[in-house]
Amino acid sequence: MSYAVSTRRRSLVLVLGFLLFLIDGYDLFVLGTVGPSLLAYQPWGATPATLGLLGSVTALGMPFGAIAAGWASDVWGRRVPLTVCLSWVSLFMLLSAFAPSLGMFVATRAATGIGLGALVPVGVALVADAAPPRRHSLFVGVALTGIAVGGFVTALVGRALLPHMHFQRLFLVGALALLLIPLVRALVGRELPQADRQAAAAPLAGRNKAAQLFQSGFGPASMLFWVATFIALLLSYGAGTWLPTLMVKAGYDLSSALSFSMTFTLGAIVGTVVVTLIADRGFLKATTLGCFLLAAVAMLVLSTPQPRWLLLAMSALAGVGTLGTQNLINAYVAQFYPAQLRSTALGFSLGVGRIGAIAGPSYIAAITILITVPKAGFYAFIVPAVIGALVIAVVPARSRSSATTRPVEVPA
């Protein structure tokens, strides 16, 4: 079956990708939304440490899901892994909604993390497969704004339901992921999209995908993408967790700090669309590097007394420089590798990078504890942001041979 993509099909795949990432974003923020209600639920006796444990166990499953699903997507096509991921996430969020004990709730969150980690690399690969040749970054970036929108949906659902309903019921929304399976089956082909026919027919083409990331000239770039993703996710999760607290420590009241946090998310949504439009004009590497530096500049300004309008603007730019940078890196990886290796590359990049997501909040916490100066937390973002820019700067150009090469056949 040909994978020629019509304009209508491209649009539908983009919508599907956006909805996949909206589910990911909803779950990413739902734990924070229900956190106060969870701590107040006396039968479970949860503490702030429990809340931290729940966040950690969810994140710990994500690297395994990302790597496994990325590999499977390049071996069996996008349809099967996406169907399994959506079913998995729906099942365990449904179980979270009715878990009878704290221990069972922790277990369901750990399992959910595996499925959520799997959604992103396969979803990015799917959208990149369908994107017009000159709009790869834009398509991937627009789809990934679903993560931030999912955060808004979580907040809206929480405000509407939590005063009147048990906090666990917010996890029922995740079961709606099942509704996307018919759309996946209608839009996603069984075969590997855009892959070279000879490569798809090769006896060993589906094997040793991880090894292929270090062959045909891909090795240095693969390592650099892993480091860049680690740094970008460290910045994103660190800022998402700590930005309101850092603003309060800098002397702002809580309502102002939450305004900065909302502006941060809005900046990530709007900024991602803008920077991907620039990237698609042939400046993907320069734009990604520039966004890392943008995060450093924004955090530097936020650490100093400034007019409120300027601080809000810097919060928006910080959103672009953290969440937006990660979206660009995903687009960069998807464009760098051939179609038959794309999902594996994204799976490993995000799998290794998720360690940064786990470490980010703890890293900022350690800095603020060890260095009591209020500005220290902001400076803690500047250093890795500059390092991230240097990492992107040395990513090698993709050679002409690697752009068209089929997967290297290596022993199983």
Stockholm file with secondary structure:
# STOCKHOLM 1.0

chainA/1-412         MSYAVSTRRRSLVLVLGFLLFLIDGYDLFVLGTVGPSLLAYQPWGATPATLGLLGSVTALGMPFGAIAAGWASDVWGRRVPLTVCLSWVSLFMLLSAFAPSLGMFVATRAATGIGLGALVPVGVALVADAAPPRRHSLFVGVALTGIAVGGFVTALVGRALLPHMHFQRLFLVGALALLLIPLVRALVGRELPQADRQAAAAPLAGRNKAAQLFQSGFGPASMLFWVATFIALLLSYGAGTWLPTLMVKAGYDLSSALSFSMTFTLGAIVGTVVVTLIADRGFLKATTLGCFLLAAVAMLVLSTPQPRWLLLAMSALAGVGTLGTQNLINAYVAQFYPAQLRSTALGFSLGVGRIGAIAGPSYIAAITILITVPKAGFYAFIVPAVIGALVIAVVPARSRSSATTRPVEVPA
#=GR chainA/1-412 SS CCCCCCHHHHHHHHHHHHHHHHHHHHHHHHHHHHHHHHHHCTTTTCCHHHHHHHHHHHHHHHHHHHHHHHHHHHHHCSHHHHHHHHHHHHHHHHHHHHCSSHHHHHHHHHHHHHHHHHHHHHHHHHHHHHSCTTCHHHHHHHHHHHHHHHHHHHHHHHHHHTTTSCGGGGGGGGGGGGGGHHHHHHHSCSSCTTCCHHHHHSTTTTSCHHHHTTSTTCHHHHHHHHHHHHHHHHHHHHHHHHHHHHHHHTTCCHHHHHHHHHHHHHHHHHHHHHHHHHIIIIIHHHHHHHHHHHHHHHHHHHTSCCCHHHHHHHHHHHHIIIIIHHHHHHHHHHHHSCHHHHHHHHHHHHHHHHHHHHHHHHHHHHHHHHCCSTTHHHHHHHHHHHHHHHHHHTCCCCCHHHHHCCCCCCCC
#=GC SS_cons         CCCCCCHHHHHHHHHHHHHHHHHHHHHHHHHHHHHHHHHHCTTTTCCHHHHHHHHHHHHHHHHHHHHHHHHHHHHHCSHHHHHHHHHHHHHHHHHHHHCSSHHHHHHHHHHHHHHHHHHHHHHHHHHHHHSCTTCHHHHHHHHHHHHHHHHHHHHHHHHHHTTTSCGGGGGGGGGGGGGGHHHHHHHSCSSCTTCCHHHHHSTTTTSCHHHHTTSTTCHHHHHHHHHHHHHHHHHHHHHHHHHHHHHHHTTCCHHHHHHHHHHHHHHHHHHHHHHHHHIIIIIHHHHHHHHHHHHHHHHHHHTSCCCHHHHHHHHHHHHIIIIIHHHHHHHHHHHHSCHHHHHHHHHHHHHHHHHHHHHHHHHHHHHHHHCCSTTHHHHHHHHHHHHHHHHHHTCCCCCHHHHHCCCCCCCC
//
